[in-house]
């Protein structure tokens, strides 16, 4: 059985471009003077796919961290919009707050749970934003007002 072959510089450069988001697939093939048949071969190469998957997973973790970092700011802005002079803006903010994903508590670590296989849904990545009774009352009042106006 042959030893696993390492990826060459061109393959690594193509992977960089694929996850970089600047060019589409055909532009990448053109840039590296790469035929579709060779590229298709690479896509059936376990090492090529593993490296591409590893980089995509890393981007997903970076995205989840960014979302988690700003979720409380976004929630606070939504709560602020519930006091908007524009009734439609206030109503939509209320609905968005009510539809915020809930997190499930991890095993005492204060973080959302992560399913086996290191996969997680966005619901498990956004911190739980508890709202005060006053905010809840405002939300219900705006929604009730909107219902009465229709």
Helices and strands as residue ranges (DSSP letters): H 9-20, H 25-31, H 36-42, H 46-81, H 87-98, G 116-118, G 122-124, H 133-149
